[in-house]
Amino acid sequence: MFRILPALVLLLCLSPRSSEAFVFRKIVYCSPIEGVVHWQGKPLANVLVTRQLHSGGFDSGKFTDSTTTSGAGQFKFAVVQERRLFSPDLLSANPRVSQFLIVRHQEFDYLVWSFDKLNFNLGSEAVGGTLKIDCDLSTFEPGSDLRVVRCKNNGVRQYE
């Protein structure tokens, strides 16, 4: 056991990555998000915006947080991250974090963003790192229980 320890220390020292990166990996489940919600150009104030993240890295498989829009219809979510000794996808082939943003307005839920993040890198969901969304709820696509809105955004996946 004690003969292996010096070899392990030497290996860590010669590693091109920092020892922090080698031992504790930063896991980013969701990069920062900023947005504005309006109805035909009129800002919607005090509207509930909920972020849902689904990943095996969470104890229950799900993380949820919410915020409300400002008087100008703006909202923000901070990055969701942690440092781990092992990544949550240790036994799977690929990491996966399913991300959803849902806006609640006048008794209806509007899905304004969904994305399957396939890595744990900061800023990989959007061009420029922070996801920026401009959402006109009046352009929703009627559905049964959930109205889908194709919002303007700087995400890496764009709708056709």
Disulfide bonds with the S-S distance in Angstrom:
Cys135-Cys151 1.86
